[in-house]
Amino acid sequence: MVAFTTGGGKSPWRILVLVGAVALGSCVRAPHKPAPQPAPVPEPAQPRQPSPEEVRQRAVAYFLSRAEGARQKGFLTQPAGASAYDHYLRVLQLDPGNVRAKSGIQTLVIEYVQRARDALRRRAFGEVTAFLSQAEALAPGNVLVAEVRTQLARERSRASANPLAGDEIPLPAGSLANRDEAVLALLKNAAGRIRREGRRVIIVARNDAEGRWIYQQLREAVPGYRVRGDIRLGQSPRLILTGGEP
């Protein structure tokens, strides 16, 4: 600081210089430091989106799994939209050459053919026709279907030639006359088989009253099920189980 004096008192110049020095000192400060800025937060990485091919393969695997599950539950072609066949078709729409889907449909055909053969052994001709129609709808011209159709025609011809052909269950005449527990148990077992296998029954009885009583026991043994059959008169009481169509 520079001061000028004149004589013993304070001169106007000294006062001016002091004031200027004070003003200058108030203006000179330490350099300003900017406030620290927070470090930028990196944006999270976006997950990689699956490619169209990956999406397709996932869908194929999903519908193959659904098809197998439906087949194991017995849902071969029904219910519509949720059957094994419907799921296999979705796979083939996504992947026309998919071997598992084609093999799966062939498995369904074989399953229906097997059901038709089982029904044919029971002479349930209506069921045979229905199962073969299902198989043929999946695989027109299938060799296995044609084979069973030939067998069906042969068995129908035999049944027409001998209307009483079928599985016979003799009814002991004495037990039938007494209507005892033995014949009731026999009729109850026969009724269960009739319902289980979808059979028709021919009741051979010695008189009309006996035939109607036998039929009544069969009906009561399977409540809610319509036992289909006829009553014929004969000297040897028996039940004849025939094919299952109406």
C-alpha positions, 0 to 999 in steps of 0.5 A: 500500500502506498500513502502520501502524507503532507505535514502532520495530518492526513492529506486527502491523497492518503485517504484516497489511496487507502480507500482504493487499496481497501476496495482493491483488496475486496475484489482480489479473492481466491480463484473459484473452484466449480462444484464437483459434478456427479459421475454419469450413471451408465444406462443398463445394458438392454437384453438381447432380443431373440432372433426370429429363428430362435422364436420359431424353434422355441414355439416348435419345442413348446407345441411338441411338448403339448402334443406329447402331453395330450397324447399320453392323456388320450386326447388324440384328436379331441377336444378340438384345438387342444388335442395331440393332432392339433398340436402336431399340426401347429408344429408342421406349420412352423416346421413342415419337415419336422420328423417328430411331428410326422412320427407323432401323427403316425403314432395316433393312426396306429393307436386308432387302428389298435383300438379298432382291432380290440373292438373287432375282437369284441365284435363291437362293429360300430366301434371298429368303424368309428376308430377306422374313420378316425385313423383314415382321416389322419392318414388317407389310404393307410395300409393298416386301416385297409387291413382292418376294414377287410377283417371287419367286412369278413366278421360282419358277414359271419355275424349276418350268417349266424345272428347268435354268434358271440360270447356265450354265458350259460345260466344254470337252470336251477339257480335261474329257477330259484333266482338265487345269489349265484345267478344274481352274481353271474348276471351282475358280472355280465352287466359290467362286461356289457357296459365296459365293452359296449356289447349288445346282449341276446337273452335266451330264456325258457319263457318270456317272464324269465327273459324279462326278469333276466333283463331287469337284473342286468339293467339294475346292475348298471344304473344309468346305462342302457342295456341293449339286446333282445330276448329269444326263447330256448331250452338252454338259458344263456346270455350271448354277447354280440357286437356293440353297435346299436 
